[in-house]
Amino acid sequence: MSEYVRNYYDAAPEREWERLDTGLSRVEFASTLRLIEKYFPSSGAICDIGGGPGRYAIELARRGYRVTLFDLSGKLLERAKQAFTSEGISAESFVQGDARDLSCFDDESFDAVLLLGPLYHLIERGDRSRALSETTRILKPGGRAIVAFLNAWGLLRSGVVDFPKRFRNPAFLRSMLGEQAFEDHELSGFTECHWSNPDIASEELQEAGLRIVGHAGAQGFLGGMAPLFESLGKDEPEAYENVLEFAAETSELPQFRDATNHVHFVVEK
């Protein structure tokens, strides 16, 4: 994971804090919390790897979990500490580090893990394998994790709005059925990233010794519909809230889950 990734997040911690309050990211937040409620144990120790400014970690702490927040960005961890203090809640610890090396944690020390960001910043498969192996190691037997991948099948749809100039190249368009790694930082101002798809992601998870329990499309049936969803919020706020809730509720349906920007796998050790 490059210095560029760290600098990208260090540069604007407030942007990352606010991201889950806007657009389809609101659906992502709601659908992920739903997966946590459905699949995680009702109590225990959770490690939020790549948890950034702590939006999920705070929700977990509110639910009574013992939360450890681990992130590459020192600035995001500072923002998380501020948020925990202002909420009057506490975390077990805030740890800065790289998801490929979790040696600061003992074997089988967590009941559940969130791994919602690091894998799509790890360009090489070997690096993703190390991060997944480390996640497996720190999970207790039977422990569960929610693991996120950027999904090329969904980005094929959203790219019509987000990066249309890329589609001038027919080869690039066809490549969206597979996986891609981008290090030129030209895609919607994002940092370097790796795009996978549900088939390839499944292979990588199983190679790490993780059993797939289920998976969901983080944006549900709204994948690729960001401008329309934003317009709905302005024109029909009541309908907007209903659609948001229903998109999260149905995010595991097979007709939706493989065609969103982020695909979230629930796995078990």
N, C-alpha and C positions, 0 to 999 in steps of 0.2 A: 504494500500500500504506500503510495508515493507521498513525498512532502507536499506535492501539489494538492492532494486530497485534504491533508491536514490544514493547509493554508486556506483552502476554499471554505472550510467550515469555521476556522478561526476568524475569518474576515467578517462574518455576519452572523453571530449567534442568535440575534433577535429574529432574523429571517427564518431560521430553523425552528425557533420556538413558535412563531406565528403560522408556520406553513400548514399545520394540521387544522387551522381554523378557516381555511379558504378552499373554495372549489371542490374538486374531487378528493382532495386530501381529507376533507371532513368525512367522506364516505370511507376512506382508508382507515381513519382513526376509529370510526364506529364499527367497521367490520372486524378489525383486529381485536378490539375490546370484546366483541362477541365471541371470537375464537378463544380468547383467554378464559372467558366465563364458561364456555362449553367444554374445553379440553384440559385446562390446567387443574391441578389439585386445588382444593378449597383453602389450603394454607401451606406454609413452608417458605423456603428460601429460594429467591429467584434472582438470576443474574441477567441484567439487561445489557447485552453486548452491542455497542454501537448505539446506545440509547440517547446520545446527544444531549439536548437541554433538559431531558427528563420528563417529557410529557406522559409516556407510558409508565415510567417508574413511579411518578406521583400517583397515578391511578391505582397501581398495584399496592403502593404503601397505604393508600386510603382503604383498600380492601383487606388490610391486615397482613399482607405478605412482608417478609423480611427481604428488603431489596438492596442489591448491590448494582451500582451503575458503573459501566466500563465504557470508555470512549477514547478515540484517537485524539480528539481535540480538547486541549486544555481550556479553551474559551467556552466551549459548550458545557464542560463540566462546571465551570464557574457559574454559568447561567443556571444550571441545574441546582447547584447549592443555594443560589439566591431564591429560586422557586420553592425549594423544600422549606427554607427558613420562613418565607412569607406565608406558606401554607400551614406552618406550625407542625410539620411532620418530619420524620427522620428516616435516613437510609442507613444501612449497615456500613457502607463505605462508598466513596467515589474514587475510581481508579483510572488513571490514564495509561493507555497502552494500545497494542496492536492485536487484533483478533486472531492473528496467526500464532500468538504466543500468550497463553493464559497461565503460564507457570506460576503466577502469583496466587493461583487458586489450587487447592488440593483436589485430588481425584474424588469423584462422587460426592461433591460438596453442595450441589444444588438440586432442588426438586424440579425446577423448570428453568428454561432459558428463553429469552427473546434474542434473535439474531436477525434484526430487521433492516440492516443497512450495509454491513461490511462486505457481504459477498458480491454485491454489484459494483464495488470499488476494487475488487481483486481481479486483475486482468488475466492472470495465469491460472489454469485449472489446478496446478499443484499448490498454489497459494490458497485457493478455495478449499482444497482437500485438507490442508493443514488447519484452517479455521474450523472446518467441520469436525475434524478429528479431535481438536481441542475442546470443542463444544460437547462432543460425545464423552470425552474423558471426565469433564467436570460434572456431568449429569449423574445422578443416582440411578441405579437399575430401575427401569420402569419410568424414569423421568421423561418429561416431554419438553419439546422446544417448538417454537414457531419461527420458521426460517423464510426470509424474503429473497426473491429474485426479481430482477427487471426482466420483463417478459416481451420478447420480440414480437410474438403473435399479437399482443395488445398494442404495442408501439407502432405496429404496421398501420393501425387505425388512427391512433392519436397523432401520428407523424404527419398526416394530411394537414393538420392545423399547426402542429408544433415545429416541424422542420420540413416544409414542403419542397424547398429547393433541393434537398437530398434526393428526392424522387425524380429529378431530372436524369439520374443515372439508372437505367433499367436493371443493371447488375445489383446495385444497392437495394432496389425495391425487392428483387427476388431473394436477396440475401436475408431478408427479414424473416424468412421461414426457418432460419437456423439460428446461430449465435454469432455475436459480434463483440469486438472489443474496440473502444474508441479512446484515443489518447490525445486528440487534437482539440478537445475542449470547445468544440463548435456547436454542440447540440443543445440548443435552448439555454446557453450560458452555464450548462452543468459541467461538473468536473469529469475527469476520466472515468469511464464506466464499462462494465461488461453486460451485454444482453444475453440472456439465456432463453429457454422456452420450457414448458412443463415436462416434456420428455427428457431433455438433457438434465434438467434440475433433478428429476427423479433418480436418474442414474447416479449423479454425484452424491445424493443423500444416502442411497443404499450402499454405495461403495464405502461410505464412512461408518457403516454399521448401524444406521438408523432405519427404523421401520416407519413407513409412511402410514399415518392414521387417516389423513384427509388433506384436502387443499382447497383454497378459496381464491377468488379473484378479488383483490382488495377494493377495487372500484365497482364491483358487481356489474349489473347490466348497464351501468352508466359509462363503462370504459369507452374511451374515444369520443365522448359526448360533452366534454368540458364546457365549450361555449354555450351549448343548449341548456346545460344544467345551470350555468351562471345566469342566463336569461330568465330561466324559470324562477330563480331566487328573487329577481327584481320584479317580475310580473305577477307571480303567484307564490308568495312566501309560505302560505299554508301548504300548498301542493308540494313545494320544494322540500319542506321538512318531512312530509309523508313519503316522498320518493326517496329521500336520503335514508330514512329508516328502513324502507323496504329493500333498497339496494344492499344494505348491510345484512339484512335478515336472509336474503336469498343468494349471498355471495358464494356459497358452496355448490349451488346448482351447476351441473355440468355444462349447461348451455351458456353460462356466463363466465365461469371461473377461469377458462383458458384464454380469454380475449380481453384481459385488462393489463394495464401497465405493470402492475406488481402482482405476482402470484405468491401466495403465502402457504407454505406447507406446514402441516402439523405432523411432527415426527416423535417417535418414542425410542428410547434406548433399550 
